[in-house]
């Protein structure tokens, strides 16, 4: 697949916008990753311009060639509303896989359908999740501001790792903390005790990006 798909054939009336693009104008491209229905009817999906008019499975296959080696895990004992937003951020930052621990059902509204492009696995228990990670040789890093935590800003993050987040409010369970190799906190400077779980996940993932992704031209 090419590194970039030109949209020069799209008419001025169908300029790129948050609402997508209209039907393809002119001769259709012949590449097999394009979706005929999208070419015919337009593409209003929440995808970057590179993937306009692409088939969903083609997008996933292309993302699989460039995903980063960090994982994201969330405990889901209380049907946390933040999970959808965390999945969306994981997709944006190119996480390998999102792991849902506990309840299998989760509120997908915040994901904005990004779960269609993001690998998501379910684990019944923390022990099942930790066994999966041990088998893969991936260290678990808890993110919380409980006693014994270390500042994320001064920590060298492993290239392969799994960031583990708890429920909004109670935070990580004791079992989750015990299964982790280290617990990191995000430094705060205001009066609130903690930041939103989905915000913490986004900050954590971006911290990994800042340490492991090169932005040299």
N, CA, C and O of each residue as an XYZ file, in Angstrom:
868
protein
N       0.836     -1.187      0.000
C       0.000      0.000      0.000
C       0.877      1.247      0.000
O       1.944      1.235      0.614
N       0.467      2.312     -0.662
C       1.286      3.510     -0.729
C       1.314      4.224      0.606
O       0.391      4.059      1.403
N       2.365      5.030      0.881
C       2.450      5.732      2.153
C       1.412      6.826      2.294
O       1.113      7.253      3.409
N       0.867      7.278      1.203
C      -0.142      8.334      1.277
C      -1.071      8.226      0.078
O      -0.628      7.980     -1.044
N      -2.345      8.411      0.321
C      -3.332      8.339     -0.758
C      -3.774      9.749     -1.128
O      -4.323     10.465     -0.291
N      -3.543     10.149     -2.356
C      -3.923     11.482     -2.799
C      -5.428     11.599     -2.943
O      -6.093     10.674     -3.409
N      -5.963     12.753     -2.536
C      -7.393     13.018     -2.682
C      -7.620     14.121     -3.707
O      -8.622     14.833     -3.640
N      -6.696     14.268     -4.658
C      -6.801     15.335     -5.637
C      -8.043     15.184     -6.519
O      -8.515     16.160     -7.102
N      -8.567     13.968     -6.614
C      -9.734     13.763     -7.459
C     -11.020     14.232     -6.793
O     -12.073     14.259     -7.429
N     -10.944     14.601     -5.514
C     -12.136     15.082     -4.822
C     -12.402     16.522     -5.242
O     -11.480     17.336     -5.297
N     -13.642     16.831     -5.534
C     -13.976     18.171     -6.009
C     -13.895     19.183     -4.881
O     -13.900     18.815     -3.706
N     -13.821     20.465     -5.238
C     -13.745     21.541     -4.252
C     -14.973     21.559     -3.358
O     -14.899     21.951     -2.194
N     -16.105     21.131     -3.910
C     -17.345     21.126     -3.132
C     -17.307     20.079     -2.033
O     -18.085     20.130     -1.081
N     -16.397     19.132     -2.175
C     -16.286     18.044     -1.204
C     -14.987     18.167     -0.410
O     -14.331     17.162     -0.138
N     -14.613     19.387     -0.038
C     -13.385     19.587      0.704
C     -13.401     18.771      1.986
O     -14.453     18.500      2.566
N     -12.185     18.381      2.417
C     -12.069     17.611      3.646
C     -12.631     18.395      4.815
O     -12.398     19.598      4.935
N     -13.354     17.729      5.657
C     -13.931     18.365      6.840
C     -14.152     17.315      7.892
O     -13.909     16.129      7.668
N     -14.617     17.758      9.048
C     -14.905     16.813     10.129
C     -16.004     15.845      9.728
O     -16.133     14.772     10.319
N     -16.793     16.212      8.735
C     -17.897     15.368      8.283
C     -17.487     14.424      7.162
O     -18.321     13.675      6.652
N     -16.221     14.446      6.771
C     -15.756     13.523      5.758
C     -15.748     14.135      4.371
O     -15.652     15.351      4.205
N     -15.852     13.260      3.380
C     -15.817     13.682      1.980
C     -16.976     13.031      1.228
O     -17.516     12.007      1.645
N     -17.337     13.649      0.118
C     -18.424     13.128     -0.696
C     -17.957     12.040     -1.634
O     -16.822     11.576     -1.520
N     -18.808     11.618     -2.567
C     -18.436     10.574     -3.537
C     -17.194     10.973     -4.325
O     -16.957     12.154     -4.578
N     -16.413      9.984     -4.706
C     -15.207     10.226     -5.501
C     -15.601     10.804     -6.855
O     -16.515     10.308     -7.514
N     -14.906     11.848     -7.256
C     -15.185     12.501     -8.527
C     -14.115     12.092     -9.537
O     -12.921     12.195     -9.257
N     -14.539     11.634    -10.694
C     -13.603     11.224    -11.725
C     -13.434      9.716    -11.758
O     -14.208      8.973    -11.155
N     -12.411      9.280    -12.472
C     -12.157      7.846    -12.610
C     -11.775      7.243    -11.268
O     -10.933      7.788    -10.554
N     -12.390      6.124    -10.925
C     -12.105      5.474     -9.646
C     -10.687      4.891     -9.632
O     -10.203      4.408    -10.656
N     -10.021      4.938     -8.469
C      -8.711      4.288     -8.340
C      -8.873      2.779     -8.395
O      -9.932      2.252     -8.054
N      -7.836      2.087     -8.819
C      -7.927      0.635     -9.002
C      -7.363     -0.158     -7.826
O      -7.509     -1.380     -7.784
N      -6.727      0.508     -6.880
C      -6.126     -0.213     -5.753
C      -7.200     -0.977     -4.970
O      -8.300     -0.471     -4.749
N      -6.862     -2.204     -4.556
C      -7.881     -3.054     -3.941
C      -8.220     -2.680     -2.509
O      -9.157     -3.239     -1.937
N      -7.467     -1.728     -1.900
C      -7.809     -1.348     -0.530
C      -8.942     -0.326     -0.480
O      -9.432      0.001      0.601
N      -9.360      0.180     -1.634
C     -10.489      1.115     -1.663
C     -11.816      0.354     -1.558
O     -11.944     -0.772     -2.040
N     -12.789      0.992     -0.922
C     -14.116      0.414     -0.752
C     -15.052      1.000     -1.805
O     -15.299      2.206     -1.792
N     -15.584      0.177     -2.724
C     -16.467      0.697     -3.779
C     -17.663      1.473     -3.236
O     -18.061      2.482     -3.819
N     -18.235      1.016     -2.135
C     -19.398      1.708     -1.579
C     -19.021      3.111     -1.103
O     -19.788      4.058     -1.272
N     -17.830      3.236     -0.504
C     -17.392      4.551     -0.037
C     -17.052      5.461     -1.211
O     -17.346      6.656     -1.183
N     -16.439      4.900     -2.227
C     -16.151      5.698     -3.419
C     -17.443      6.206     -4.052
O     -17.510      7.327     -4.556
N     -18.448      5.368     -4.014
C     -19.727      5.707     -4.645
C     -20.527      6.710     -3.806
O     -21.128      7.639     -4.345
N     -20.527      6.515     -2.487
C     -21.428      7.281     -1.621
C     -20.749      8.349     -0.764
O     -21.426      9.190     -0.174
N     -19.429      8.322     -0.693
C     -18.722      9.260      0.171
C     -18.291      8.583      1.463
O     -18.774      7.502      1.799
N     -17.377      9.228      2.186
C     -16.803      8.645      3.403
C     -16.920      9.651      4.542
O     -16.189     10.642      4.575
N     -17.829      9.403      5.468
C     -18.055     10.314      6.599
C     -17.450      9.771      7.894
O     -17.751     10.286      8.971
N     -16.613      8.754      7.813
C     -16.040      8.135      9.011
C     -15.025      9.050      9.688
O     -14.467      9.959      9.073
N     -14.805      8.781     10.972
C     -13.811      9.525     11.751
C     -12.435      8.899     11.538
O     -11.889      8.241     12.423
N     -11.884      9.123     10.335
C     -10.555      8.606     10.015
C      -9.702      9.739      9.451
O     -10.224     10.720      8.921
N      -8.386      9.592      9.571
C      -7.480     10.592      9.002
C      -7.573     10.539      7.481
O      -8.042      9.556      6.907
N      -7.117     11.616      6.840
C      -7.244     11.725      5.383
C      -6.590     10.563      4.650
O      -7.059     10.144      3.592
N      -5.508     10.047      5.213
C      -4.790      8.938      4.575
C      -5.714      7.755      4.291
O      -5.536      7.051      3.297
N      -6.699      7.537      5.162
C      -7.548      6.352      5.049
C      -8.924      6.636      4.441
O      -9.813      5.787      4.505
N      -9.106      7.810      3.859
C     -10.383      8.083      3.206
C     -10.634      7.077      2.085
O      -9.760      6.802      1.262
N     -11.844      6.542      2.078
C     -12.332      5.597      1.064
C     -11.730      4.192      1.212
O     -12.021      3.318      0.395
N     -10.904      3.960      2.229
C     -10.310      2.620      2.403
C     -11.316      1.665      3.043
O     -12.172      2.090      3.820
N     -11.212      0.381      2.718
C     -11.967     -0.645      3.427
C     -11.499     -0.704      4.876
O     -10.332     -0.435      5.160
N     -12.395     -1.053      5.791
C     -12.043     -1.108      7.205
C     -10.944     -2.136      7.471
O     -10.009     -1.855      8.221
N     -11.044     -3.328      6.866
C     -10.029     -4.351      7.104
C      -8.676     -3.927      6.543
O      -7.637     -4.323      7.071
N      -8.678     -3.124      5.477
C      -7.429     -2.624      4.908
C      -6.778     -1.618      5.857
O      -5.555     -1.584      5.995
N      -7.608     -0.798      6.510
C      -7.076      0.155      7.489
C      -6.439     -0.583      8.652
O      -5.333     -0.245      9.075
N      -7.137     -1.596      9.175
C      -6.598     -2.374     10.291
C      -5.281     -3.038      9.899
O      -4.324     -3.030     10.673
N      -5.235     -3.604      8.713
C      -4.014     -4.275      8.249
C      -2.864     -3.283      8.138
O      -1.726     -3.612      8.473
N      -3.150     -2.077      7.672
C      -2.103     -1.069      7.554
C      -1.645     -0.601      8.927
O      -0.450     -0.411      9.152
N      -2.586     -0.413      9.846
C      -2.229     -0.020     11.214
C      -1.372     -1.089     11.888
O      -0.473     -0.770     12.665
N      -1.651     -2.354     11.589
C      -0.892     -3.453     12.193
C       0.585     -3.404     11.815
O       1.425     -3.971     12.515
N       0.903     -2.738     10.722
C       2.293     -2.634     10.289
C       3.048     -1.539     11.041
O       4.269     -1.437     10.923
N       2.336     -0.724     11.809
C       2.991      0.417     12.445
C       2.583      0.652     13.895
O       2.919      1.689     14.468
N       1.861     -0.296     14.500
C       1.468     -0.112     15.899
C       2.703     -0.082     16.798
O       3.708     -0.736     16.517
N       2.611      0.687     17.882
C       3.699      0.749     18.848
C       3.613     -0.446     19.801
O       2.535     -1.016     19.973
N       4.731     -0.834     20.421
C       4.742     -2.049     21.247
C       4.244     -1.882     22.673
O       4.511     -2.740     23.515
N       3.528     -0.803     22.969
C       2.947     -0.696     24.321
C       1.477     -1.090     24.284
O       0.790     -0.913     23.278
N       1.009     -1.631     25.413
C      -0.375     -2.049     25.575
C      -1.036     -1.162     26.623
O      -0.355     -0.507     27.413
N      -2.349     -1.144     26.625
C      -3.122     -0.391     27.607
C      -4.152     -1.333     28.214
O      -4.828     -2.066     27.492
N      -4.272     -1.315     29.533
C      -5.229     -2.191     30.216
C      -6.076     -1.373     31.184
O      -5.588     -0.436     31.816
N      -7.354     -1.742     31.292
C      -8.269     -1.028     32.181
C      -9.087     -2.039     32.974
O      -9.643     -2.979     32.407
N      -9.157     -1.843     34.277
C     -10.060     -2.653     35.095
C     -11.488     -2.156     34.880
O     -11.737     -0.951     34.838
N     -12.407     -3.083     34.745
C     -13.797     -2.732     34.422
C     -14.754     -3.452     35.363
O     -15.524     -4.315     34.940
N     -14.699     -3.095     36.626
C     -15.578     -3.743     37.610
C     -16.897     -2.997     37.753
O     -17.888     -3.583     38.191
N     -16.931     -1.729     37.396
C     -18.123     -0.904     37.623
C     -18.660     -0.281     36.332
O     -19.350      0.737     36.370
N     -18.340     -0.896     35.195
C     -18.803     -0.376     33.896
C     -18.367      1.078     33.730
O     -19.191      1.961     33.494
N     -17.084      1.309     33.854
C     -16.503      2.647     33.820
C     -16.784      3.346     32.492
O     -16.536      2.782     31.427
N     -17.297      4.564     32.553
C     -17.620      5.337     31.355
C     -16.371      5.818     30.618
O     -16.456      6.239     29.465
N     -15.208      5.760     31.280
C     -13.974      6.263     30.672
C     -13.369      5.308     29.651
O     -12.513      5.716     28.867
N     -13.786      4.065     29.642
C     -13.121      3.070     28.814
C     -13.175      3.434     27.334
O     -12.179      3.286     26.626
N     -14.313      3.903     26.863
C     -14.425      4.280     25.455
C     -13.418      5.354     25.073
O     -12.794      5.275     24.015
N     -13.258      6.358     25.932
C     -12.301      7.423     25.659
C     -10.871      6.898     25.674
O     -10.035      7.355     24.896
N     -10.585      5.941     26.555
C      -9.249      5.358     26.616
C      -8.961      4.568     25.345
O      -7.851      4.629     24.817
N      -9.941      3.834     24.856
C      -9.771      3.097     23.597
C      -9.507      4.069     22.449
O      -8.663      3.808     21.592
N     -10.223      5.176     22.435
C     -10.024      6.172     21.380
C      -8.598      6.727     21.427
O      -7.954      6.878     20.389
N      -8.106      7.029     22.634
C      -6.740      7.538     22.769
C      -5.714      6.474     22.384
O      -4.694      6.782     21.768
N      -5.987      5.232     22.746
C      -5.073      4.144     22.381
C      -4.945      4.030     20.870
O      -3.854      3.808     20.345
N      -6.065      4.185     20.177
C      -6.027      4.177     18.715
C      -5.218      5.358     18.184
O      -4.411      5.201     17.269
N      -5.436      6.538     18.760
C      -4.749      7.738     18.295
C      -3.241      7.643     18.473
O      -2.482      8.123     17.632
N      -2.802      7.020     19.576
C      -1.373      6.923     19.860
C      -0.752      5.622     19.346
O       0.429      5.363     19.578
N      -1.538      4.814     18.656
C      -0.991      3.613     18.026
C      -0.652      2.497     18.977
O       0.333      1.791     18.764
N      -1.437      2.313     20.023
C      -1.189      1.223     20.970
C      -1.359     -0.129     20.287
O      -2.154     -0.270     19.357
N      -0.614     -1.108     20.751
C      -0.733     -2.454     20.185
C      -2.118     -3.032     20.448
O      -2.831     -3.405     19.516
N      -2.496     -3.104     21.725
C      -3.759     -3.733     22.112
C      -4.294     -3.076     23.373
O      -3.526     -2.641     24.231
N      -5.613     -3.006     23.481
C      -6.275     -2.577     24.708
C      -6.842     -3.812     25.385
O      -7.484     -4.640     24.738
N      -6.609     -3.940     26.689
C      -7.069     -5.083     27.460
C      -8.129     -4.622     28.465
O      -7.887     -3.717     29.264
N      -9.297     -5.252     28.415
C     -10.379     -4.961     29.351
C     -10.397     -6.070     30.398
O     -10.548     -7.243     30.056
N     -10.246     -5.711     31.655
C     -10.194     -6.690     32.746
C     -11.474     -6.598     33.562
O     -11.846     -5.515     34.015
N     -12.150     -7.725     33.751
C     -13.377     -7.725     34.546
C     -14.597     -7.904     33.666
O     -14.691     -8.879     32.920
N     -15.525     -6.975     33.746
C     -16.745     -7.062     32.953
C     -16.419     -6.936     31.470
O     -15.659     -6.060     31.056
N     -17.009     -7.829     30.680
C     -16.723     -7.824     29.247
C     -17.389     -6.666     28.535
O     -16.826     -6.103     27.597
N     -18.583     -6.309     28.974
C     -19.300     -5.208     28.332
C     -18.750     -3.877     28.825
O     -18.473     -3.704     30.012
N     -18.598     -2.939     27.894
C     -18.149     -1.605     28.264
C     -18.823     -0.592     27.368
O     -19.223     -0.913     26.249
N     -18.951      0.633     27.853
C     -19.640      1.686     27.116
C     -18.762      2.151     25.961
O     -17.697      2.727     26.182
N     -19.202      1.904     24.738
C     -18.391      2.197     23.559
C     -18.626      3.588     22.978
O     -17.995      3.967     21.992
N     -19.525      4.341     23.583
C     -19.857      5.644     23.003
C     -18.627      6.539     22.893
O     -18.419      7.183     21.864
N     -17.813      6.584     23.941
C     -16.643      7.444     23.942
C     -15.567      7.020     22.963
O     -14.670      7.801     22.646
N     -15.647      5.781     22.479
C     -14.631      5.281     21.545
C     -14.795      5.871     20.156
O     -13.861      5.833     19.355
N     -15.969      6.415     19.858
C     -16.217      7.025     18.535
C     -15.863      6.046     17.415
O     -15.243      6.433     16.425
N     -16.250      4.795     17.567
C     -16.064      3.667     16.649
C     -14.596      3.320     16.381
O     -14.308      2.521     15.490
N     -13.666      3.909     17.135
C     -12.255      3.558     16.946
C     -11.965      2.123     17.368
O     -10.930      1.571     16.997
N     -12.863      1.509     18.139
C     -12.665      0.108     18.533
C     -12.712     -0.816     17.320
O     -12.265     -1.960     17.402
N     -13.244     -0.341     16.199
C     -13.257     -1.154     14.975
C     -11.847     -1.311     14.396
O     -11.564     -2.258     13.664
N     -10.985     -0.376     14.735
C      -9.627     -0.372     14.183
C      -8.567     -0.729     15.227
O      -7.391     -0.882     14.900
N      -8.990     -0.860     16.478
C      -8.068     -1.108     17.580
C      -8.264     -2.520     18.122
O      -9.398     -2.931     18.368
N      -7.179     -3.269     18.312
C      -7.284     -4.596     18.905
C      -7.690     -4.468     20.378
O      -7.048     -3.750     21.145
N      -8.759     -5.169     20.763
C      -9.261     -5.139     22.134
C      -9.433     -6.574     22.613
O     -10.113     -7.369     21.964
N      -8.818     -6.910     23.748
C      -8.920     -8.242     24.340
C      -9.582     -8.148     25.706
O      -9.453     -7.142     26.405
N     -10.296     -9.210     26.079
C     -10.957     -9.247     27.384
C     -10.327    -10.319     28.267
O      -9.991    -11.408     27.801
N     -10.173     -9.994     29.543
C      -9.670    -10.936     30.537
C     -10.635    -10.921     31.723
O     -11.006     -9.854     32.212
N     -11.034    -12.085     32.176
C     -11.997    -12.169     33.271
C     -11.443    -11.610     34.577
O     -12.163    -10.960     35.334
N     -10.176    -11.862     34.838
C      -9.582    -11.477     36.112
C      -8.219    -10.818     35.910
O      -7.639    -10.878     34.826
N      -7.724    -10.192     36.968
C      -6.381     -9.612     36.932
C      -5.351    -10.717     36.754
O      -4.367    -10.538     36.035
N      -5.564    -11.848     37.396
C      -4.627    -12.964     37.286
C      -4.546    -13.470     35.847
O      -3.457    -13.757     35.350
N      -5.685    -13.580     35.184
C      -5.690    -14.015     33.782
C      -4.922    -13.017     32.918
O      -4.154    -13.405     32.037
N      -5.137    -11.733     33.179
C      -4.422    -10.684     32.445
C      -2.913    -10.752     32.702
O      -2.117    -10.677     31.767
N      -2.528    -10.892     33.962
C      -1.108    -10.918     34.296
C      -0.424    -12.161     33.727
O       0.741    -12.098     33.336
N      -1.128    -13.281     33.679
C      -0.570    -14.489     33.071
C      -0.325    -14.261     31.577
O       0.695    -14.692     31.039
N      -1.256    -13.587     30.917
C      -1.107    -13.288     29.485
C       0.136    -12.429     29.264
O       0.917    -12.678     28.345
N       0.312    -11.424     30.105
C       1.456    -10.536     29.973
C       2.771    -11.260     30.279
O       3.765    -11.044     29.586
N       2.790    -12.104     31.292
C       4.004    -12.853     31.619
C       4.394    -13.766     30.475
O       5.577    -13.904     30.161
N       3.403    -14.395     29.847
C       3.680    -15.294     28.728
C       4.294    -14.538     27.554
O       5.081    -15.100     26.792
N       3.938    -13.276     27.409
C       4.460    -12.446     26.322
C       5.728    -11.708     26.717
O       6.346    -11.048     25.881
N       6.124    -11.811     27.980
C       7.305    -11.108     28.447
C       7.127     -9.606     28.513
O       8.076     -8.856     28.283
N       5.909     -9.154     28.828
C       5.596     -7.728     28.856
C       5.399     -7.267     30.296
O       4.504     -7.773     30.972
N       6.197     -6.331     30.786
C       6.031     -5.841     32.157
C       4.775     -4.988     32.304
O       4.418     -4.239     31.394
N       4.110     -5.100     33.442
C       2.901     -4.337     33.744
C       3.289     -3.120     34.573
O       3.967     -3.242     35.593
N       2.856     -1.952     34.129
C       3.144     -0.702     34.827
C       1.825     -0.098     35.288
O       1.008      0.310     34.463
N       1.613     -0.038     36.592
C       0.396      0.547     37.142
C       0.488      2.068     37.103
O       1.553      2.642     37.332
N      -0.635      2.712     36.813
C      -0.704      4.169     36.822
C      -1.721      4.595     37.872
O      -2.927      4.420     37.698
N      -1.213      5.156     38.966
C      -2.076      5.586     40.067
C      -1.261      6.503     40.965
O      -0.040      6.580     40.830
N      -1.918      7.192     41.870
C      -1.197      8.055     42.799
C      -1.282      7.539     44.230
O      -1.375      8.312     45.183
N      -1.247      6.226     44.355
C      -1.290      5.581     45.663
C       0.096      5.592     46.304
O       1.086      5.857     45.622
N       0.180      5.307     47.607
C       1.483      5.282     48.285
C       2.462      4.327     47.594
O       2.089      3.226     47.187
N       3.710      4.764     47.468
C       4.736      3.942     46.838
C       4.938      4.219     45.372
O       5.787      3.591     44.738
N       4.179      5.146     44.812
C       4.301      5.434     43.377
C       5.551      6.274     43.088
O       6.113      6.923     43.971
N       5.959      6.233     41.821
C       7.121      6.963     41.340
C       6.652      7.919     40.245
O       5.699      7.611     39.529
N       7.298      9.060     40.106
C       6.881     10.050     39.119
C       7.149      9.552     37.699
O       8.257      9.111     37.391
N       6.149      9.620     36.849
C       6.312      9.179     35.460
C       7.277     10.091     34.721
O       7.964      9.654     33.798
N       7.332     11.360     35.121
C       8.188     12.319     34.430
C       9.678     12.025     34.602
O      10.497     12.487     33.807
N      10.028     11.264     35.627
C      11.442     10.957     35.877
C      11.756      9.485     35.650
O      12.814      9.002     36.056
N      10.839      8.769     35.001
C      10.994      7.327     34.804
C      11.233      6.997     33.342
O      10.542      7.514     32.464
N      12.208      6.137     33.076
C      12.441      5.641     31.714
C      11.449      4.505     31.461
O      11.509      3.462     32.112
N      10.547      4.716     30.522
C       9.506      3.727     30.241
C      10.037      2.646     29.309
O      10.706      2.962     28.325
N       9.755      1.376     29.597
C      10.192      0.297     28.694
C       9.533      0.444     27.326
O       8.428      0.974     27.212
N      10.219     -0.026     26.298
C       9.624      0.037     24.960
C       8.409     -0.886     24.879
O       7.364     -0.501     24.354
N       8.550     -2.100     25.398
C       7.419     -3.028     25.472
C       6.905     -3.011     26.902
O       7.649     -3.308     27.837
N       5.650     -2.669     27.072
C       5.071     -2.617     28.411
C       3.554     -2.543     28.298
O       3.001     -2.364     27.213
N       2.900     -2.684     29.440
C       1.444     -2.564     29.502
C       1.107     -1.589     30.616
O       1.445     -1.817     31.778
N       0.438     -0.499     30.256
C       0.012      0.488     31.239
C      -1.352      0.074     31.780
O      -2.296     -0.125     31.015
N      -1.449     -0.053     33.087
C      -2.660     -0.559     33.725
C      -3.351      0.548     34.514
O      -2.751      1.175     35.388
N      -4.628      0.778     34.190
C      -5.408      1.836     34.818
C      -6.585      1.244     35.586
O      -7.125      0.200     35.221
N      -6.969      1.936     36.659
C      -8.083      1.472     37.486
C      -9.365      2.223     37.183
O      -9.453      2.990     36.224
N     -10.359      1.980     38.031
C     -11.661      2.618     37.882
C     -11.604      4.083     38.291
O     -10.798      4.471     39.137
N     -12.450      4.877     37.693
C     -12.583      6.263     38.120
C     -13.077      6.265     39.565
O     -14.097      5.649     39.872
N     -12.372      6.943     40.439
C     -12.761      6.994     41.848
C     -11.893      6.093     42.702
O     -10.938      6.566     43.318
N     -12.204      4.786     42.754
C     -11.423      3.896     43.616
C     -10.014      3.617     43.117
O      -9.156      3.207     43.898
N      -9.762      3.830     41.841
C      -8.427      3.566     41.305
C      -8.176      2.078     41.124
O      -9.115      1.291     41.003
N      -6.905      1.698     41.106
C      -6.547      0.303     40.874
C      -6.861     -0.566     42.084
O      -6.766     -0.126     43.229
N      -7.234     -1.801     41.804
C      -7.471     -2.755     42.888
C      -6.134     -3.181     43.480
O      -5.089     -3.038     42.847
N      -6.179     -3.705     44.698
C      -4.963     -4.172     45.356
C      -4.307     -5.288     44.545
O      -3.081     -5.381     44.487
N      -5.126     -6.132     43.922
C      -4.598     -7.235     43.116
C      -3.860     -6.704     41.880
O      -2.829     -7.247     41.484
N      -4.393     -5.650     41.284
C      -3.752     -5.069     40.108
C      -2.408     -4.450     40.472
O      -1.435     -4.592     39.731
N      -2.356     -3.772     41.599
C      -1.099     -3.167     42.040
C      -0.066     -4.246     42.321
O       1.106     -4.094     41.978
N      -0.503     -5.340     42.949
C       0.414     -6.440     43.269
C       0.957     -7.101     42.010
O       2.072     -7.622     42.023
N       0.194     -7.090     40.932
C       0.619     -7.730     39.686
C       1.557     -6.852     38.881
O       2.134     -7.306     37.893
N       1.720     -5.595     39.289
C       2.526     -4.640     38.524
C       3.967     -4.597     39.036
O       4.231     -4.832     40.215
N       4.877     -4.297     38.135
C       6.287     -4.199     38.498
C       6.619     -2.872     39.148
O       7.531     -2.784     39.971
N       5.878     -1.842     38.778
C       6.094     -0.512     39.338
C       4.798      0.260     39.218
O       3.973     -0.032     38.352
N       4.615      1.244     40.082
C       3.429      2.095     40.006
C       3.893      3.536     39.791
O       4.694      4.057     40.568
N       3.389      4.173     38.739
C       3.778      5.528     38.392
C       2.623      6.496     38.614
O       1.454      6.150     38.439
N       2.979      7.712     39.002
C       1.976      8.768     39.129
C       2.287      9.898     38.162
O       3.443     10.129     37.807
N       1.238     10.599     37.741
C       1.379     11.782     36.905
C       1.392     12.989     37.836
O       0.449     13.189     38.602
N       2.434     13.782     37.778
C       2.565     14.919     38.686
C       1.423     15.910     38.489
O       1.053     16.228     37.359
N       0.869     16.394     39.598
C      -0.218     17.371     39.584
C       0.167     18.560     40.459
O       0.971     18.437     41.383
N      -0.419     19.704     40.148
C      -0.018     20.924     40.834
C      -1.199     21.758     41.329
O      -1.016     22.882     41.798
N      -2.393     21.215     41.226
C      -3.576     21.935     41.684
C      -4.134     21.356     42.970
O      -3.427     20.684     43.721
N      -5.416     21.624     43.219
C      -6.034     21.193     44.479
C      -6.720     19.839     44.380
O      -6.992     19.211     45.404
N      -7.011     19.370     43.141
C      -7.727     18.105     43.004
C      -6.821     16.930     43.341
O      -5.616     16.972     43.092
N      -7.407     15.882     43.908
C      -6.622     14.727     44.301
C      -6.156     13.920     43.105
O      -5.066     13.350     43.130
N      -6.962     13.865     42.063
C      -6.613     13.034     40.907
C      -7.213     13.624     39.647
O      -8.124     14.450     39.704
N      -6.688     13.189     38.501
C      -7.253     13.610     37.222
C      -8.107     12.478     36.665
O      -8.008     11.333     37.106
N      -8.935     12.812     35.705
C      -9.820     11.839     35.073
C      -9.021     10.658     34.523
O      -7.917     10.836     34.009
N      -9.580      9.456     34.633
C      -8.870      8.244     34.213
C      -8.511      8.270     32.734
O      -7.419      7.844     32.359
N      -9.413      8.762     31.888
C      -9.110      8.799     30.459
C      -8.037      9.841     30.163
O      -7.221      9.652     29.261
N      -8.033     10.947     30.920
C      -6.982     11.955     30.754
C      -5.639     11.378     31.184
O      -4.625     11.600     30.522
N      -5.631     10.636     32.295
C      -4.391     10.014     32.768
C      -3.849      9.035     31.736
O      -2.638      8.958     31.526
N      -4.735      8.292     31.094
C      -4.301      7.332     30.075
C      -3.677      8.057     28.888
O      -2.651      7.620     28.368
N      -4.279      9.148     28.459
C      -3.742      9.905     27.326
C      -2.383     10.499     27.659
O      -1.468     10.456     26.836
N      -2.243     11.053     28.861
C      -0.958     11.616     29.283
C       0.106     10.533     29.319
O       1.234     10.753     28.878
N      -0.244      9.371     29.839
C       0.705      8.263     29.948
C       1.169      7.788     28.574
O       2.363      7.590     28.349
N       0.228      7.608     27.667
C       0.592      7.159     26.322
C       1.473      8.178     25.619
O       2.415      7.814     24.916
N       1.166      9.449     25.808
C       1.987     10.475     25.164
C       3.376     10.532     25.791
O       4.349     10.845     25.105
N       3.480     10.235     27.080
C       4.788     10.160     27.724
C       5.637      9.077     27.073
O       6.838      9.257     26.867
N       5.006      7.947     26.749
C       5.726      6.876     26.054
C       6.156      7.356     24.673
O       7.286      7.107     24.253
N       5.268      8.038     23.969
C       5.587      8.558     22.635
C       6.796      9.483     22.703
O       7.696      9.381     21.870
N       6.829     10.363     23.661
C       7.914     11.329     23.789
C       9.263     10.647     24.040
O      10.312     11.188     23.688
N       9.228      9.464     24.647
C      10.476      8.756     24.942
C      10.924      7.834     23.810
O      12.120      7.586     23.660
N       9.996      7.327     23.018
C      10.348      6.255     22.077
C      10.127      6.558     20.602
O      10.552      5.776     19.751
N       9.480      7.660     20.277
C       9.233      7.967     18.863
C      10.133      9.119     18.428
O      10.203     10.153     19.093
N      10.803      8.930     17.329
C      11.681      9.965     16.789
C      10.897     10.874     15.854
O      10.139     10.405     15.005
N      11.085     12.171     16.018
C      10.403     13.144     15.179
C      11.382     13.869     14.271
O      11.108     14.966     13.785
N      12.525     13.236     14.054
C      13.509     13.833     13.161
C      12.971     13.836     11.729
O      12.360     12.854     11.305
N      13.185     14.925     10.971
C      12.658     14.999      9.597
C      13.333     13.965      8.698
O      13.018     13.880      7.511
